[in-house]
Protein backbone atom coordinates (compact mmCIF):
# COMPACT_ATOMS: atom_id res chain seq x y z
CA UNK A 1 0.00 0.00 0.00
CA UNK A 2 1.35 3.42 -0.87
CA UNK A 3 1.86 5.99 1.84
CA UNK A 4 -0.74 8.31 0.28
CA UNK A 5 -3.31 5.51 0.25
CA UNK A 6 -2.48 4.83 3.89
CA UNK A 7 -3.02 8.52 4.68
CA UNK A 8 -6.49 8.37 3.13
CA UNK A 9 -7.33 5.29 5.16
CA UNK A 10 -6.03 6.96 8.32
CA UNK A 11 -8.14 10.06 7.66
CA UNK A 12 -11.26 7.89 7.37
CA UNK A 13 -10.37 6.07 10.57
CA UNK A 14 -9.87 9.37 12.39
CA UNK A 15 -13.46 10.30 11.52
CA UNK A 16 -14.62 7.05 13.19
CA UNK A 17 -12.56 7.46 16.36
CA UNK A 18 -13.59 11.01 17.20
CA UNK A 19 -12.99 11.54 20.87
CA UNK A 20 -10.67 8.52 21.13
CA UNK A 21 -7.51 10.34 20.08
CA UNK A 22 -5.75 13.58 20.87
CA UNK A 23 -7.04 16.83 19.46
CA UNK A 24 -3.77 17.37 17.55
CA UNK A 25 -4.11 14.09 15.62
CA UNK A 26 -5.53 15.34 12.30
CA UNK A 27 -3.27 18.37 11.94
CA UNK A 28 -0.19 16.45 12.98
CA UNK A 29 -0.85 13.66 10.50
CA UNK A 30 -1.57 16.14 7.70
CA UNK A 31 1.67 18.00 8.43
CA UNK A 32 3.74 14.81 8.63
CA UNK A 33 2.47 13.49 5.30
CA UNK A 34 2.84 16.88 3.57
CA UNK A 35 6.43 17.17 4.82
CA UNK A 36 7.13 13.59 3.78
CA UNK A 37 5.77 14.21 0.27
CA UNK A 38 7.95 17.30 -0.09
CA UNK A 39 10.94 15.35 1.19
CA UNK A 40 10.34 12.53 -1.30
CA UNK A 41 10.27 15.08 -4.13
CA UNK A 42 13.53 16.58 -2.88
CA UNK A 43 15.13 13.13 -2.74
CA UNK A 44 14.05 12.47 -6.33
CA UNK A 45 15.57 15.78 -7.43
CA UNK A 46 18.75 14.90 -5.57
CA UNK A 47 18.95 11.62 -7.48
CA UNK A 48 18.53 13.38 -10.84
CA UNK A 49 20.41 16.66 -10.30
CA UNK A 50 22.69 15.92 -7.36
CA UNK A 51 22.67 17.30 -3.84
CA UNK A 52 24.40 20.54 -4.87
CA UNK A 53 21.32 21.51 -6.91
CA UNK A 54 19.03 21.43 -3.84
CA UNK A 55 18.19 24.40 -1.67
CA UNK A 56 18.85 24.23 2.05
CA UNK A 57 15.11 23.70 2.59
CA UNK A 58 15.08 20.84 0.07
CA UNK A 59 17.99 19.19 1.88
CA UNK A 60 16.16 19.57 5.19
CA UNK A 61 13.00 17.97 3.81
CA UNK A 62 15.01 15.15 2.21
CA UNK A 63 16.54 14.42 5.63
CA UNK A 64 13.08 14.58 7.19
CA UNK A 65 11.80 12.01 4.66
CA UNK A 66 14.67 9.66 5.50
CA UNK A 67 14.03 9.91 9.23
CA UNK A 68 10.25 9.60 8.75
CA UNK A 69 10.71 6.36 6.79
CA UNK A 70 13.25 4.97 9.23
CA UNK A 71 11.55 5.85 12.51
CA UNK A 72 7.85 6.33 11.76
CA UNK A 73 6.89 4.19 8.79
CA UNK A 74 9.21 1.25 9.45
CA UNK A 75 7.57 0.21 12.69
CA UNK A 76 8.58 -3.39 13.31
CA UNK A 77 6.13 -6.22 13.93
CA UNK A 78 7.36 -6.46 17.51
CA UNK A 79 6.76 -2.75 18.15
CA UNK A 80 3.28 -1.82 19.30
CA UNK A 81 3.08 1.96 19.66
CA UNK A 82 0.04 3.59 21.17
CA UNK A 83 -1.59 6.49 19.35
CA UNK A 84 -0.03 8.85 21.90
CA UNK A 85 3.45 7.39 21.32
CA UNK A 86 2.94 7.67 17.56
CA UNK A 87 1.85 11.30 17.81
CA UNK A 88 4.77 12.10 20.12
CA UNK A 89 7.15 10.53 17.62
CA UNK A 90 5.56 12.62 14.89
CA UNK A 91 6.16 15.77 16.91
CA UNK A 92 9.76 14.74 17.52
CA UNK A 93 10.25 14.39 13.76
CA UNK A 94 8.51 17.70 13.05
CA UNK A 95 11.07 19.36 15.31
CA UNK A 96 13.51 18.90 12.39
CA UNK A 97 11.59 21.55 10.44
CA UNK A 98 11.43 25.28 11.09
CA UNK A 99 8.39 26.27 13.13
CA UNK A 100 7.33 28.55 10.26
CA UNK A 101 6.86 25.47 8.04
CA UNK A 102 4.23 23.92 10.35
CA UNK A 103 1.27 25.51 8.60
CA UNK A 104 -1.19 22.62 8.88
CA UNK A 105 -1.22 22.54 12.69
CA UNK A 106 -3.02 24.95 14.97
CA UNK A 107 -0.62 27.24 16.86
CA UNK A 108 -1.94 26.07 20.24
CA UNK A 109 -0.96 22.48 19.41
CA UNK A 110 2.50 23.59 18.28
CA UNK A 111 2.96 25.41 21.57
CA UNK A 112 1.75 22.41 23.56
CA UNK A 113 3.36 19.45 21.78
CA UNK A 114 6.41 20.59 19.81
CA UNK A 115 9.43 19.50 21.84
CA UNK A 116 12.02 22.16 22.45
CA UNK A 117 15.37 21.65 20.74
CA UNK A 118 17.97 20.49 23.18
CA UNK A 119 20.68 23.06 23.80
N, C-alpha and C positions, 0 to 999 in steps of 0.2 A: 504494500500500500504506500502510495506517495505521501510525503509529509503534508502537502496541501489537502489531500483527501482526508488525512487524519485530522487536520484542523477543522474541516467541515463537520466531521463526525463529532469532534469534541464540542464544537459550538452547539450542535443539536443536543448533546448530552447535558450541557450546561443549562439549557432551557428546562430540562426535565429535573434537574437537581437544585432548582432555585431554593435558597435557604439552607442547603446542605454543604455549601462551600463558602469561602471567604468572599467578601464584597469586591476584592481586587481581582478576582479570578478572570473575568472576561477581558478586562483591559490589559492585564499582564500577559495573557495568552496571545491576544492580538499583537501586542508590542513584540513579544518574543518571535512570533512567526514572521512579522514584517521585517524585523532585524535579520532573521535567518535568511529570508528571501533575498534581501539586499546583499548579505554576505556571500550567498551562493553566486549571485551575479558577479560580485567582485572577484571571487575565486575563478570563475570562468574567464573573466577578462585577464586575470593574472596568467592563466594558462596560455592564452592566445598572445597577449602583448608583453608579458613579463611584469614582474613586480614593480620595476621602475616606472611603468606607465600609470600606476595607480596613485590616486590622491591619498593623503594621510587618512582621510575618512574611509576610503575604500579598503585600505589595509586594516584599519580597525574593525570594520565589519567582516572582513575575511577571517580575521582572528576570532571574532565572535562566533561565526559560523562553525569554525573548527571546534571551539570549546563547547558550543551547543550540541553538536553531533556527539562529541566524546562524552560529555557529562550528563546531558539531558535526554537525548534520543536513545543512546546506547545503554539503556537501563538493562542490566542483566536479569536472567530468569530468577536468580536467587535474591534479587533486590526487590523489596516490596515497599515502595515509598508511599506515604500517605499524601493526600492532596495538599496538606499544609507543607510537608517536606518538599513536594514538587514545586509549589509556589515559591517557597523560600529559596530553592535552588535557582528558579527563574530570576528572582530578584538579584541573587548573587551574580548571575551571568549578566544581567542588565547593568550592573555596576561598571562593566567594561566600557559602556557607552557614555558619552557626555549627557548630563541631565537634560540639556536642551533638545536632545534627540528623542526623548521619551514623550512623544506627543499623543500617544494613544491611551495614556493612563492619567486618571484624574490627579491633580496636584496633591490632594490630601493623601492619596495612597502612596505617592512617591515619598512624601514627607514621613509617612508612617513605616513603610516597608523597605525602602532602599537603604541597604547597609552603607554605612560610612566607610570610605576608603581608609585602610589602615595607614597610619603615619610612620 
